Every structure is written in structure tokens, then in C-alpha cells.
Amino acid sequence: MKNLLPLSLYFCLCMAMFAGCNKPNTNAADSIKAIYDLYILGDTRAISSLGMTDEDIASAQKTYDDSLREMIRANFSDSGQEIDDDTLDELCAARKEALAEMSASAEVTEETDGTATVVVHTTYFKESALDADAFYDAREEALRLAFTDPTEQQVFLMNAYTRNLIAAYRNVTPSTDTTDITVECVIQNKTWVPANMSSFGSDLALAITGHH
């Protein structure tokens, strides 16, 4: 199956709201960690302290949720199957629960006039292996049942795969080590932000899912 959540998409969409914060911030690491907390952990406290309004936070979270739902729905549609709303909600919630198990720290390693380099140290989980195992186990179960109708077999396979994937996300254990990503930052509207939000989102997506 396709990777269900390319985080870079959501960071790119929500950058303008974060860049609109007006409260001065002198620590680039705090800003980067606040973005991590919002999108990975679902924790809004740090981003609020940097001046992002409740309205903009709610809008960013809605964009995140809506985009995730549409991505998963499209993946199932590409496989010739439909996913019902209740199952979709459960799958989205399970993946967010898995992300919320992660943790990170951030440090400024270099700072000059108007620019800074931040290194994020984050735990991760091997999402591709988790996804592959969920599909493999579902396929083995379908083969054992020896369906004679290919359509019935495919429906069973996708339902079993989804069930396995939800369970796997809910049982995610973060890595014992961390992986690092380096973020170049600039000041916009008195707030430190990644110089390239899309690149930061892509790097973080790879790191948090064990591909970095």
C-alpha cells in the first residue's frame, strides 16, 4: 500500500498561518519544536505560546485531518475498494495515536543575523515495515480461507489489512534511539520559521517514519 500520510503536504499548506504569528521569539529551536508538537504530537501548547491564534490552530488541524482522510480514501479507491467513514475515522485516529507516541528535542547549532540552524532529534517507528506486515498477514489469512470469488477475496483482504493496520498503529513503540534532521531557519514576522517549509516537512516525514 502507499504511504498514507506525506506530512510535507500539510506543513506546506499550513505555513502561512504559522508565519503570521506576531509574538517575537528569540529561540529558533523553540519554534521548530512547536511545529513538531503541533503536527506530530497534536499538542498545541507550544505553538499557542508563540502567538498562533486558536482559530489558526483549529484551521491547521482541520486541514491536516481532511487531507489525511482524502489521502487514505484515494488509496483505497486506487485499489478498487471503498472505505466507510467509521473505519476511516478509526484508521486516522490510530495513526495519529502512533505519531503522538514519538518525542523530540531541538537545539540551535548555529545562529547569525537573521538565520539559524536547528537540529531536531526525534524518535521514530518503521511505518513501511508496519504497513507491509499488516498487508502480508491479511493476504495470508485470505489465502488460508481459499476464496473462489476474486471480488470477495479482495474485499476481505482490504478489510483485514485495514484491521491489522489499525491494530499495528495502536501498538507502536517508539525507537530507543533518535534520528536527526537539520533545519535552516529564517525570521518572518518576528518568528523563526523553516526557510523551506516543504523541505522540512518532507525531511520530518521521512525521519518520523524510519526512512531518514
VEXFISE-348629 format. One record per residue: x, y, z of N, C-alpha, C in turn; residue in three letters. Coordinates in Angstrom, 1 decimal. Example, Ala and Ser with C-alpha at 12.3 -4.5 7.8 and 13.67 -1.06 7.14 Angstrom:
- n_px;n_py;n_pz;ca_px;ca_py;ca_pz;c_px;c_py;c_pz;residuo
- 13.2;-5.7;7.8;12.3;-4.5;7.8;13.2;-3.3;7.8;Ala
- 12.8;-2.2;7.1;13.7;-1.1;7.1;12.9;0.0;7.9;Ser
REM end
This chain:
- n_px;n_py;n_pz;ca_px;ca_py;ca_pz;c_px;c_py;c_pz;residuo
- 0.8;-1.2;0.0;0.0;0.0;0.0;0.9;1.3;0.0;Met
- 0.3;2.4;-0.4;1.0;3.6;-0.4;1.2;4.1;1.0;Lys
- 2.3;5.0;1.2;2.4;5.6;2.4;1.2;6.5;2.6;Asn
- 0.5;6.4;3.8;-0.8;7.1;3.9;-0.7;8.6;4.2;Leu
- 0.4;9.0;4.7;0.4;10.4;5.2;1.7;11.1;4.8;Leu
- 1.9;11.8;3.7;3.1;12.6;3.4;3.0;13.9;4.2;Pro
- 3.6;14.0;5.3;3.5;15.1;6.2;3.9;16.4;5.5;Leu
- 4.8;16.4;4.5;5.2;17.6;3.9;4.0;18.4;3.3;Ser
- 3.0;17.7;2.8;1.8;18.3;2.3;1.2;19.2;3.3;Leu
- 1.0;18.8;4.5;0.3;19.5;5.5;1.1;20.7;6.0;Tyr
- 2.4;20.5;6.1;3.3;21.6;6.6;3.3;22.7;5.5;Phe
- 3.3;22.4;4.3;3.3;23.4;3.2;2.0;24.1;3.3;Cys
- 0.9;23.5;3.4;-0.4;24.1;3.4;-0.6;25.1;4.6;Leu
- 0.0;24.7;5.7;-0.2;25.5;7.0;0.9;26.5;7.3;Cys
- 1.9;26.6;6.4;3.0;27.5;6.7;2.5;29.0;6.9;Met
- 1.6;29.4;6.1;1.2;30.8;6.1;0.6;31.2;7.5;Ala
- -0.1;30.2;8.1;-0.7;30.5;9.4;0.3;30.7;10.4;Met
- 1.3;29.8;10.4;2.4;29.9;11.4;3.2;31.1;11.2;Phe
- 3.5;31.4;9.9;4.4;32.6;9.6;3.7;33.9;10.0;Ala
- 2.4;33.9;10.2;1.7;35.1;10.6;1.7;35.4;12.1;Gly
- 2.4;34.6;12.9;2.5;34.9;14.3;3.2;36.2;14.5;Cys
- 2.8;36.9;15.5;3.4;38.3;15.7;4.2;38.4;17.0;Asn
- 4.2;37.4;17.8;4.9;37.5;19.1;6.4;37.2;18.8;Lys
- 7.3;38.1;19.2;8.7;37.8;19.0;9.2;36.6;19.6;Pro
- 10.1;35.9;19.0;10.7;34.6;19.5;12.1;34.6;19.2;Asn
- 13.0;34.5;20.2;14.4;34.6;20.0;15.1;33.3;20.0;Thr
- 14.3;32.2;20.0;14.9;30.9;20.0;14.3;30.1;18.9;Asn
- 15.1;29.8;17.8;14.7;29.1;16.7;14.3;27.7;17.0;Ala
- 15.0;27.1;18.0;14.7;25.7;18.4;13.3;25.6;19.0;Ala
- 12.9;26.6;19.7;11.5;26.6;20.3;10.4;26.6;19.2;Asp
- 10.7;27.4;18.1;9.7;27.4;17.0;9.6;26.1;16.3;Ser
- 10.8;25.5;16.0;10.8;24.2;15.3;10.1;23.1;16.2;Ile
- 10.4;23.1;17.5;9.8;22.2;18.3;8.3;22.4;18.4;Lys
- 7.9;23.6;18.4;6.4;23.9;18.4;5.7;23.4;17.2;Ala
- 6.3;23.5;16.0;5.7;22.9;14.8;5.7;21.4;14.9;Ile
- 6.8;20.8;15.4;6.8;19.3;15.7;5.7;18.9;16.6;Tyr
- 5.5;19.6;17.7;4.5;19.3;18.7;3.1;19.3;18.1;Asp
- 2.8;20.4;17.2;1.5;20.5;16.6;1.2;19.4;15.7;Leu
- 2.1;19.1;14.8;1.8;18.2;13.7;2.1;16.7;14.0;Tyr
- 3.1;16.5;14.9;3.4;15.1;15.2;2.7;14.7;16.5;Ile
- 2.7;15.5;17.5;2.1;15.1;18.8;0.7;15.5;18.9;Leu
- 0.2;16.5;18.1;-1.1;17.0;18.3;-1.2;17.9;19.5;Gly
- -0.1;18.4;20.0;0.0;19.3;21.2;0.1;20.7;20.7;Asp
- -0.9;21.5;21.1;-1.0;22.9;20.7;-0.4;23.9;21.6;Thr
- 0.1;23.5;22.8;0.5;24.5;23.8;1.7;25.3;23.3;Arg
- 2.7;24.7;22.7;3.9;25.5;22.4;3.6;26.4;21.2;Ala
- 2.8;26.0;20.3;2.5;26.9;19.1;1.6;28.0;19.6;Ile
- 0.8;27.8;20.6;0.0;28.9;21.1;0.9;29.9;21.8;Ser
- 1.9;29.5;22.5;2.8;30.4;23.2;3.6;31.2;22.3;Ser
- 3.7;30.8;21.1;4.5;31.6;20.1;3.6;32.6;19.4;Leu
- 2.3;32.6;19.7;1.4;33.6;19.1;0.4;33.1;18.1;Gly
- 0.4;31.9;17.7;-0.6;31.4;16.8;-2.0;31.3;17.4;Met
- -3.0;31.9;16.8;-4.3;32.0;17.4;-5.0;30.7;17.4;Thr
- -6.0;30.6;18.3;-6.8;29.4;18.4;-7.5;29.1;17.1;Asp
- -7.9;30.1;16.4;-8.6;29.9;15.1;-7.7;29.3;14.1;Glu
- -6.4;29.8;14.0;-5.5;29.3;13.0;-5.0;27.9;13.4;Asp
- -4.9;27.6;14.6;-4.5;26.3;15.1;-5.6;25.3;14.7;Ile
- -6.9;25.7;14.9;-8.0;24.8;14.6;-8.1;24.6;13.0;Ala
- -7.8;25.7;12.3;-7.8;25.6;10.8;-6.7;24.6;10.3;Ser
- -5.5;24.7;11.0;-4.4;23.9;10.6;-4.7;22.4;10.9;Ala
- -5.3;22.2;12.0;-5.6;20.8;12.4;-6.7;20.2;11.5;Gln
- -7.7;21.1;11.1;-8.7;20.6;10.2;-8.1;20.3;8.8;Lys
- -7.2;21.1;8.3;-6.5;20.8;7.1;-5.8;19.5;7.1;Thr
- -5.1;19.3;8.3;-4.4;18.0;8.5;-5.3;16.9;8.4;Tyr
- -6.4;16.9;9.2;-7.4;15.8;9.2;-8.0;15.6;7.9;Asp
- -8.5;16.6;7.3;-9.2;16.5;6.0;-8.3;15.9;4.9;Asp
- -7.0;16.4;4.9;-6.1;15.9;3.9;-5.7;14.4;4.1;Ser
- -5.6;14.1;5.4;-5.3;12.7;5.7;-6.5;11.8;5.2;Leu
- -7.7;12.2;5.5;-8.8;11.4;5.2;-8.9;11.2;3.7;Arg
- -8.7;12.3;2.9;-8.8;12.2;1.5;-7.7;11.3;0.9;Glu
- -6.5;11.4;1.5;-5.4;10.6;1.0;-5.7;9.1;1.2;Met
- -6.2;8.7;2.4;-6.5;7.3;2.6;-7.6;6.8;1.7;Ile
- -8.7;7.7;1.6;-9.8;7.3;0.8;-9.3;7.1;-0.7;Arg
- -8.4;8.0;-1.2;-7.9;7.8;-2.5;-7.1;6.5;-2.7;Ala
- -6.3;6.2;-1.7;-5.5;5.0;-1.7;-6.4;3.7;-1.9;Asn
- -7.5;3.7;-1.1;-8.4;2.6;-1.2;-9.1;2.5;-2.5;Phe
- -9.5;3.7;-3.0;-10.2;3.8;-4.3;-9.2;3.3;-5.4;Ser
- -7.9;3.6;-5.3;-7.0;3.2;-6.3;-6.8;1.7;-6.3;Asp
- -7.2;1.1;-5.1;-7.1;-0.4;-5.0;-8.4;-1.1;-5.4;Ser
- -9.4;-0.2;-5.8;-10.7;-0.8;-6.3;-11.6;-1.0;-5.1;Gly
- -11.4;-0.4;-4.0;-12.2;-0.6;-2.8;-12.6;0.8;-2.2;Gln
- -13.7;0.7;-1.5;-14.2;1.9;-0.7;-14.0;1.7;0.7;Glu
- -13.7;2.7;1.5;-13.6;2.6;2.9;-14.7;3.4;3.6;Ile
- -15.4;2.8;4.5;-16.6;3.6;5.1;-16.0;4.6;6.1;Asp
- -16.9;5.6;6.4;-16.5;6.7;7.2;-16.0;6.3;8.6;Asp
- -16.7;5.3;9.2;-16.3;4.9;10.6;-14.9;4.3;10.6;Asp
- -14.7;3.4;9.6;-13.4;2.8;9.5;-12.3;3.8;9.2;Thr
- -12.6;4.7;8.3;-11.7;5.8;8.0;-11.3;6.6;9.2;Leu
- -12.3;7.0;10.0;-12.1;7.7;11.3;-11.2;6.9;12.2;Asp
- -11.4;5.6;12.3;-10.7;4.8;13.2;-9.2;4.7;12.7;Glu
- -9.0;4.6;11.4;-7.7;4.5;10.9;-6.9;5.8;11.1;Leu
- -7.5;6.9;10.8;-6.9;8.2;11.0;-6.5;8.4;12.5;Cys
- -7.4;8.1;13.4;-7.2;8.2;14.8;-6.0;7.4;15.3;Ala
- -6.0;6.1;14.8;-4.9;5.2;15.2;-3.6;5.7;14.7;Ala
- -3.5;6.2;13.5;-2.2;6.7;13.0;-1.7;8.0;13.8;Arg
- -2.7;8.8;14.2;-2.3;10.0;15.0;-1.9;9.6;16.4;Lys
- -2.5;8.5;16.9;-2.1;7.9;18.2;-0.6;7.5;18.1;Glu
- -0.3;6.8;17.0;1.1;6.3;16.8;2.1;7.5;16.8;Ala
- 1.7;8.5;16.0;2.6;9.7;16.0;2.8;10.3;17.4;Leu
- 1.7;10.4;18.1;1.7;11.0;19.4;2.6;10.3;20.4;Ala
- 3.0;9.1;20.1;4.0;8.3;21.0;5.4;8.8;20.8;Glu
- 5.7;9.5;19.7;7.0;10.0;19.5;7.5;11.1;20.4;Met
- 8.7;11.4;20.4;9.2;12.5;21.2;10.4;13.1;20.5;Ser
- 10.7;14.3;20.8;11.9;15.0;20.2;12.4;16.1;21.0;Ala
- 13.6;16.5;20.7;14.3;17.7;21.2;14.9;18.5;20.1;Ser
- 15.1;19.7;20.3;15.6;20.6;19.2;16.7;21.5;19.8;Ala
- 17.7;21.7;19.1;18.8;22.6;19.5;19.3;23.5;18.4;Glu
- 19.7;24.7;18.7;20.3;25.6;17.8;21.8;25.3;17.7;Val
- 22.3;25.0;16.5;23.7;24.7;16.4;24.5;25.8;15.8;Thr
- 23.8;26.7;15.2;24.5;27.9;14.6;23.4;29.0;14.4;Glu
- 23.9;30.2;14.7;22.9;31.4;14.5;23.7;32.6;14.1;Glu
- 23.3;33.3;13.1;23.9;34.5;12.6;22.7;35.5;12.5;Thr
- 23.0;36.7;11.9;22.0;37.7;11.9;20.9;37.3;10.9;Asp
- 19.7;36.9;11.5;18.5;36.6;10.8;18.4;35.2;10.3;Gly
- 19.4;34.3;10.5;19.4;32.9;10.1;19.8;32.0;11.3;Thr
- 19.4;30.8;11.3;19.8;29.9;12.4;19.7;28.5;11.8;Ala
- 20.5;27.6;12.4;20.5;26.2;12.0;20.0;25.4;13.3;Thr
- 18.9;24.6;13.1;18.4;23.8;14.2;18.5;22.4;13.9;Val
- 18.9;21.6;14.8;18.9;20.1;14.7;17.8;19.5;15.5;Val
- 16.9;18.7;14.9;15.9;18.0;15.6;16.3;16.6;15.8;Val
- 16.2;16.1;17.1;16.4;14.7;17.4;15.1;14.1;17.7;His
- 14.6;13.2;16.9;13.3;12.6;17.1;13.4;11.1;17.1;Thr
- 12.5;10.5;17.9;12.3;9.0;17.9;11.4;8.8;16.6;Thr
- 11.3;7.5;16.3;10.6;7.2;15.0;10.0;5.8;15.1;Tyr
- 9.2;5.4;14.1;8.8;4.0;14.0;8.9;3.6;12.5;Phe
- 9.1;2.3;12.3;9.2;1.8;10.9;7.9;1.6;10.2;Lys
- 7.3;2.7;9.7;6.0;2.6;9.1;5.9;1.7;7.9;Glu
- 6.9;1.7;7.1;6.8;0.8;5.9;6.8;-0.7;6.3;Ser
- 7.5;-1.0;7.3;7.5;-2.4;7.7;6.2;-2.8;8.4;Ala
- 5.7;-1.8;9.2;4.4;-2.0;9.8;3.3;-2.2;8.8;Leu
- 3.3;-1.4;7.7;2.3;-1.4;6.7;2.4;-2.8;5.9;Asp
- 3.7;-3.1;5.6;3.9;-4.4;4.9;3.4;-5.6;5.7;Ala
- 3.7;-5.6;6.9;3.3;-6.7;7.8;1.8;-6.8;7.9;Asp
- 1.1;-5.7;8.0;-0.3;-5.7;8.0;-0.9;-6.3;6.7;Ala
- -0.4;-5.9;5.6;-0.9;-6.4;4.3;-0.5;-7.9;4.1;Phe
- 0.7;-8.3;4.5;1.1;-9.7;4.4;0.3;-10.6;5.2;Tyr
- 0.0;-10.2;6.5;-0.8;-11.1;7.3;-2.2;-11.2;6.8;Asp
- -2.8;-10.1;6.2;-4.1;-10.1;5.7;-4.1;-11.0;4.4;Ala
- -3.1;-11.0;3.6;-3.0;-11.8;2.4;-2.9;-13.3;2.8;Arg
- -2.1;-13.6;3.8;-2.0;-15.0;4.3;-3.3;-15.5;4.8;Glu
- -4.0;-14.7;5.5;-5.4;-15.1;6.1;-6.3;-15.3;4.9;Glu
- -6.3;-14.4;3.9;-7.2;-14.6;2.7;-6.9;-15.9;2.0;Ala
- -5.6;-16.2;1.9;-5.2;-17.4;1.2;-5.6;-18.7;1.9;Leu
- -5.6;-18.6;3.2;-6.0;-19.8;4.0;-7.5;-20.0;3.9;Arg
- -8.3;-19.0;3.7;-9.7;-19.1;3.5;-10.1;-19.6;2.1;Leu
- -9.2;-19.6;1.2;-9.4;-20.2;-0.2;-10.7;-19.7;-0.8;Ala
- -10.8;-18.4;-1.0;-11.9;-17.8;-1.6;-12.0;-18.2;-3.1;Phe
- -13.1;-18.5;-3.6;-13.3;-18.8;-5.0;-13.7;-17.6;-5.8;Thr
- -14.3;-16.6;-5.2;-14.7;-15.4;-5.8;-13.6;-14.3;-5.6;Asp
- -12.9;-13.9;-6.7;-11.9;-12.9;-6.6;-12.3;-11.6;-5.9;Pro
- -13.5;-11.2;-6.3;-14.0;-9.9;-5.7;-14.2;-10.1;-4.2;Thr
- -14.8;-11.2;-3.8;-15.0;-11.4;-2.3;-13.7;-11.5;-1.6;Glu
- -12.7;-12.1;-2.3;-11.3;-12.2;-1.7;-10.7;-10.8;-1.5;Gln
- -10.9;-10.0;-2.5;-10.3;-8.6;-2.5;-10.9;-7.8;-1.4;Gln
- -12.2;-7.9;-1.2;-12.9;-7.2;-0.2;-12.4;-7.6;1.2;Val
- -12.3;-9.0;1.4;-11.8;-9.5;2.6;-10.4;-9.0;2.9;Phe
- -9.6;-9.1;1.9;-8.2;-8.7;2.0;-8.1;-7.2;2.5;Leu
- -8.8;-6.3;1.9;-8.7;-4.9;2.3;-9.2;-4.7;3.7;Met
- -10.3;-5.4;4.0;-10.8;-5.2;5.4;-9.9;-5.8;6.4;Asn
- -9.3;-6.9;6.1;-8.3;-7.5;7.1;-7.1;-6.6;7.2;Ala
- -6.6;-6.1;6.0;-5.4;-5.2;6.0;-5.7;-4.0;6.9;Tyr
- -6.9;-3.4;6.7;-7.2;-2.2;7.5;-7.3;-2.5;9.0;Thr
- -7.9;-3.6;9.3;-8.0;-4.1;10.7;-6.6;-4.3;11.3;Arg
- -5.7;-4.9;10.6;-4.3;-5.2;11.0;-3.6;-3.9;11.2;Asn
- -3.8;-2.9;10.2;-3.0;-1.7;10.3;-3.4;-0.8;11.5;Leu
- -4.7;-0.8;11.7;-5.2;0.0;12.9;-4.6;-0.6;14.2;Ile
- -4.6;-1.9;14.3;-4.0;-2.6;15.5;-2.5;-2.3;15.6;Ala
- -1.9;-2.3;14.5;-0.4;-2.1;14.5;-0.1;-0.6;14.9;Ala
- -0.8;0.3;14.4;-0.6;1.7;14.8;-0.9;1.9;16.3;Tyr
- -1.9;1.2;16.8;-2.2;1.4;18.2;-1.2;0.7;19.2;Arg
- -0.3;-0.2;18.6;0.7;-0.8;19.4;2.1;-0.4;19.0;Asn
- 2.2;0.8;18.4;3.5;1.3;18.0;4.4;1.6;19.3;Val
- 5.6;1.2;19.2;6.6;1.5;20.3;7.6;2.4;19.6;Thr
- 7.9;3.6;20.2;8.9;4.4;19.6;10.3;3.8;19.6;Pro
- 11.1;4.2;18.7;12.5;3.7;18.7;13.2;4.1;20.0;Ser
- 14.2;3.3;20.4;15.0;3.6;21.6;16.1;4.6;21.2;Thr
- 16.4;4.8;20.0;17.4;5.8;19.5;16.6;6.9;18.8;Asp
- 17.4;7.9;18.4;16.8;9.0;17.6;17.5;9.2;16.3;Thr
- 16.8;9.8;15.4;17.3;10.2;14.1;17.3;11.7;14.0;Thr
- 18.2;12.3;13.3;18.4;13.8;13.3;18.0;14.4;12.0;Asp
- 17.4;15.5;12.0;17.2;16.3;10.8;17.7;17.7;11.1;Ile
- 18.3;18.3;10.1;18.8;19.7;10.2;17.9;20.7;9.5;Thr
- 17.5;21.7;10.1;16.6;22.7;9.6;17.2;24.1;9.6;Val
- 17.2;24.7;8.4;17.7;26.1;8.2;16.5;27.0;8.5;Glu
- 16.7;28.0;9.3;15.6;28.8;9.7;15.8;30.3;9.4;Cys
- 14.8;31.0;9.2;14.8;32.5;9.0;13.7;33.1;9.8;Val
- 13.8;34.4;10.0;12.8;35.2;10.7;11.8;35.7;9.8;Ile
- 10.5;35.4;10.0;9.4;36.0;9.3;8.4;36.5;10.3;Gln
- 8.0;37.8;10.2;7.0;38.4;11.1;7.4;38.2;12.5;Asn
- 8.7;38.4;12.8;9.2;38.3;14.2;9.2;36.9;14.8;Lys
- 9.1;35.9;13.9;9.1;34.5;14.4;10.0;33.7;13.5;Thr
- 10.7;32.8;14.2;11.6;31.8;13.5;10.7;30.8;12.8;Trp
- 11.0;30.6;11.5;10.3;29.5;10.7;11.3;28.8;9.8;Val
- 11.1;27.6;9.4;12.0;26.9;8.4;12.1;27.8;7.2;Pro
- 13.3;27.9;6.6;13.4;28.6;5.4;12.7;28.0;4.2;Ala
- 12.6;26.6;4.3;11.9;25.9;3.3;11.0;24.9;4.0;Asn
- 9.7;25.3;4.2;8.8;24.5;5.0;8.5;23.2;4.3;Met
- 8.4;23.1;3.0;8.2;21.9;2.3;9.3;20.9;2.5;Ser
- 10.5;21.4;2.4;11.7;20.5;2.6;11.7;20.0;4.1;Ser
- 11.4;20.9;5.0;11.4;20.5;6.4;10.3;19.4;6.6;Phe
- 9.1;19.6;6.1;8.1;18.7;6.2;8.4;17.3;5.6;Gly
- 9.1;17.3;4.5;9.5;16.1;3.8;10.5;15.4;4.7;Ser
- 11.5;16.1;5.1;12.6;15.5;6.0;12.0;14.9;7.3;Asp
- 11.1;15.7;7.9;10.5;15.2;9.1;9.6;14.0;8.9;Leu
- 8.9;14.0;7.8;8.0;12.8;7.4;8.9;11.6;7.3;Ala
- 10.0;11.7;6.6;10.9;10.6;6.4;11.5;10.1;7.8;Leu
- 11.9;11.1;8.6;12.6;10.8;9.8;11.6;10.1;10.8;Ala
- 10.4;10.6;10.9;9.4;10.1;11.9;8.9;8.7;11.6;Ile
- 9.0;8.3;10.3;8.5;7.0;9.8;9.7;6.1;9.5;Thr
- 10.9;6.4;9.9;12.0;5.5;9.8;12.6;5.4;8.5;Gly
- 12.5;6.4;7.6;13.1;6.4;6.3;14.3;7.3;6.2;His
- 14.6;8.1;7.2;15.6;9.1;7.1;17.0;8.5;7.2;His
REM end
